[in-house]
Amino acid sequence: MSLAEVRSRMHDAKQAAGRLDEVTLVVVSKGRSREAIQALYDTGHRDFGENRAQELVAKAPALPDDVRWHFIGPLQRNKVSSVRPLVTKLHSLDRMRLADAWVRDGVEAPPALIEVNLGNEPQKHGFSPADVGSAAGAIIEKGVDLRGVMSIPPQGEPATPYFQQLVALRDELATRYPQVIEVSAGMTDDFEEAIRAGATTIRVGRAIFD
């Protein structure tokens, strides 16, 4: 597949769902060379996702300033100060202590999405669905610019019910916090399902690079 093919499939999925709004494609560039990222940049793409702080810190200065970097993986608190100035958005706010670190030092921090562990899987990060409401309120009170929710469904299970659950959680939060409008969900194997369920951002890498 290619970037153009992914975009075509995104369009078809939106059409099938009767959606007219925009869906952001974050190209997951972890483990990819600067040259490979630059080639996509040269086609006009700007949103790229990294999940390792050291890799992001090494890549960002070597690529154009108008790349919109998204941090999409687990983030250690001691890496926040190096990641925060580089990114457009943190997709993986998965615990309260990270929320504290994200807004520490009085720095104007980029927006963040709360990570939800939809399947309550012990090996995954994120807040349980039952705790998302109270967690979101506490995160906003800390001064985080919370814009939405993010999740990765359990592997080996149908993804659509989980995507629908995530969208429903967003809708519930939005009744109290109108700025919470984003749903980051869907990757190479299920991004079309995510779009049909209502995702506003998808994160795709393997389908584009491999």
N, C-alpha and C positions, 0 to 999 in steps of 0.2 A: 504494500500500500504506500501511498505518498501523502504529503500534506494536502494536495489538491483532492485526492480521493477521500480523505477524512472530511474535508470541508463539504464535499458533495454529499457524503452520507449524513453529515450533520444537517444539511439543508433538507434532505429527504425525511429525516426523523422529525424535524420541526414541522414540515408540511403534514406529515401523518398525524401529528398531535394538534394541528391547527394553531400553531404558535407563530406570532409575528414579531416577538421580542428577540433581542440579540442573545446569543449564547457565546460566552468567551471560551476560546480554545487555548488552554495552557499546554504548550509543548514541553513534555518532561525531558529535560536535557541532561539529567544525571548520567555521568559516565561517558558523555559525548564530547568530542573534541571542539575546540574553539572554531575550527574550520567548518565543521558540520553545522554548528549553530549559526555561524556567519552566513552560510549558504541559504538557510531558511530566512534569516534576517533580510537578505538581499532580495527575497521574493516579496517582502513587505510585512512579514510576521514579526510581532514585537513581544508577545507574552511567552515567557519560558519559566519552567519550574525546576528547582533544585531541592534536594532533600539532605544534603550534607553541607554543613557550614564551611568547612575548609575548601571544598570544591567550589562553592559559590564565591568565596573570597578570592580564590585564585582566578576564576574565570571573568568575573564582572569587570575588572579594570582593563581586560584585553578585548572587550567587546564594546560596541557603541553605547553612548550614554543614555540613549532613549529606549534601550531594552527595558521592558517591564518584568523584573524578576519577581517570582512568587516562591516563597519558601513553603514546601509541601510535606516535609518529613518531621520526625521528632527533633526537637531543638533543646539542647542543654542550656541551662540558665547562664553558664559561663561563656556561651557563644553568642548571647543576645546582642552584646555591644558591637560585635563584628558583623552580624547579619542585619540588624535593624536599619542601618543607614543605606543598605543596598536594595532593599526589597520594596515592592509595591504593596504586598499583602502577605500576612502570615496565615496559612490555611490550617495550621495544626496546633491551635491553642488547646492543649490537652489536660491542663492542670492549673490549679490556682497559683502555685508558686511561679509558674511561667508567666501568668498574667501580671503578677507583681513585678517580675523582672522586665517585662515588655515595656512598662511605663515608668520604670525606675529612672532616677536622675533628672526628672523634669523634662525629658526629651519628648518632642512631638513624635509619637510612634505611628507607623503606618497602621491601617485597619487590620483587623484580625477576624478569623472565623473560628467558632468553637467546634472542636472535634468531638464527634459523637461515636461511641462504641456501640453500634446498633445491635450487634449480636451478643453483647456482654461477654466478649471473648477475653480470657485472662491474658493472652499473649499480646493483645492490642492496647494501644493508648486511647485516651479519650474518656469523656463523661458518659455515664449510662443514660439512656433515654429518660429514665425517671428523674434524673437529677439535672437535666439540661435547663429547665426553667429557673430553678434557684441559682444554678451556677452562672447562667447568663446575667441575671440581675446582679450578682456579686461582682462579676467581671466588669460590667459597665460601671458599677459604683467605684471600682478601682481606677477608672479613667480610661479604660481600653475602648477604642472605637470599634465596637463589635458590629459586624455587618452581616453575619450569616452563620451557616452551619456547614460542616464538612464530614464526610464519612467514607469508609471503604466497607462494603458488605462482606459477610462471611464467605470465604471461598467454598465453592462446590454447592452452593445453594442458589435458587433463583434470585436474581438481583432486584427485579422490579418491586416486589413488596417492600424491600428495605429502602429503595429510593423513594417510594411513596410515603413511607413512614418518616423519612428525613424531611421531605417537603411538608408534611403535616406538622412536624415539629417546628419548622421555620414559620409556617403560617400561624401557629399558636404563639410563638415568640413575637411575631410582628404585631399582634394585637396589643401588646404591651410596649414594644420597642419598635417603632415604625421604621427605624433605620436598618433593621435586621431583615434583609430582602434576598440575600444570596444563598444559593445551594451549590456547593462544590461537590460533585459526585460523578462517577463514571470514568472508566479508563479504557484501554485498548479493546478489551473483550466485551464491554457492556455500555459504551458511551451512548449508543443509540437508545437503549432502554432508559438510561438516565435522562436523556433529553425528552423522551416521550413522557417521563414521569414528572418533569418540571425542573430539572437541573438548570442553573444559570451559568455554570462553569463546568467544563470537563477537563480532565488531565490525561493527555495521551502522549505516549512516547514511542513504544515499540512499533506501533502501526505506521509510524512516520519514518523512523530511522532504519528499521530492519527490512 
